[in-house]
Amino acid sequence: MKKAAVIGLGDISSIHLGAIAANDQIQLCAVCDIDPSARERAPQEVPFYTDYKEMIRKEQPDCVHICLPHYLHYPVAKDAVEMGVNVFCEKPVALNQAQAAEYVQLEKDHPELQIGICLQNRLNETTEALKELIDSGNYGKVTGIRGTVPWARPKEYYDVKPWRGKWKTAGGGCMINQSVHTLDLLYYLAGPIRRLKASVSQVLDYGIEVEDTVTASLEFENGARGLFYATNANFKNESVQLAVDLEKASFRMRDNILYRVEEDGSEVVLVEDRRMPGSKFYYGASHEKLIRKFYNSLESGSGDYIHVADAEMSIRLIDAIQNSGRFGIWTEV
């Protein structure tokens, strides 16, 4: 049995705590948050710390779960790894491409440890089925892909946690916070992206530094074309949608259901994602699958989890979109 500790008891920590509790191969040995009142959000019988280094020294966990604001992901992971502890880190992997490169190097420098990144939508049942269909080769190569994230965030979302609206602490807006999973799936499903051109803007009058709306045209190395659109300025949170065309078939993903598009335009349901009761719908139910896979790798050494090097591309893509939007040019990825 592996001992796990959670650093940061904000919104996402409940999902990690639940996944740990659901796995009889993991023992929650401690939790940590700089706010003492956060203790109420964790099991009361578990030791609580306000200093994660002290927690690691005293409790000696096998793995720490990093559930902190973006700007703390890499620094805290670096400290944990240098203290000899495996890491399971929430998205995004880093604030920018330069920091992501440091994280990749940290992973290379410590092959004795495992660092998993939480891009759990790769394990959604819809994504797994679509990936298998694409990789089978039965439908030819991908010719086009579209990802859209039409969400809404009120001004209070940024006012309550001001780090969300600042470059220095969030690393961006709707892309790095709300849409990083969708960006990850674009290249995960369609392959490497060669270049892109983007429009990055603020259409809400919130007084924040970061973007709230993005449109990007993508060119893939295999010749496929893509479109990415994300916003926090919608009137409500609507379903993330993915559309993938291959040479011999078309597939659509929306409302957590994967469809095959027939020649007459009708749609056939192929698979639906499992949903986690009581959680925010966009969290999905795949955190538990990903955490279980990571701990299985800790036991077996299989390496079958999402590595830092796997997640680095999402940050490189975000930086390229920001650069293109800033200068209005096609940008290599």
Secondary structure as GFF3:
##gff-version 3
##sequence-region A 1 333
A	DSSP	beta_strand	2	7	.	.	.	ID=ss1
A	DSSP	alpha_helix	13	21	.	.	.	ID=ss2
A	DSSP	beta_strand	26	32	.	.	.	ID=ss3
A	DSSP	three_ten_helix	36	41	.	.	.	ID=ss4
A	DSSP	beta_strand	48	49	.	.	.	ID=ss5
A	DSSP	alpha_helix	52	59	.	.	.	ID=ss6
A	DSSP	beta_strand	63	66	.	.	.	ID=ss7
A	DSSP	three_ten_helix	70	72	.	.	.	ID=ss8
A	DSSP	alpha_helix	73	82	.	.	.	ID=ss9
A	DSSP	beta_strand	86	90	.	.	.	ID=ss10
A	DSSP	alpha_helix	97	109	.	.	.	ID=ss11
A	DSSP	beta_strand	115	118	.	.	.	ID=ss12
A	DSSP	three_ten_helix	120	123	.	.	.	ID=ss13
A	DSSP	alpha_helix	125	136	.	.	.	ID=ss14
A	DSSP	beta_strand	142	150	.	.	.	ID=ss15
A	DSSP	alpha_helix	155	160	.	.	.	ID=ss16
A	DSSP	three_ten_helix	162	165	.	.	.	ID=ss17
A	DSSP	alpha_helix	167	170	.	.	.	ID=ss18
A	DSSP	pi_helix	174	178	.	.	.	ID=ss19
A	DSSP	alpha_helix	180	190	.	.	.	ID=ss20
A	DSSP	beta_strand	193	201	.	.	.	ID=ss21
A	DSSP	beta_strand	213	220	.	.	.	ID=ss22
A	DSSP	beta_strand	225	231	.	.	.	ID=ss23
A	DSSP	beta_strand	241	246	.	.	.	ID=ss24
A	DSSP	beta_strand	250	254	.	.	.	ID=ss25
A	DSSP	beta_strand	257	261	.	.	.	ID=ss26
A	DSSP	beta_strand	267	272	.	.	.	ID=ss27
A	DSSP	three_ten_helix	281	283	.	.	.	ID=ss28
A	DSSP	alpha_helix	286	300	.	.	.	ID=ss29
A	DSSP	alpha_helix	308	327	.	.	.	ID=ss30
A	DSSP	beta_strand	331	332	.	.	.	ID=ss31
###
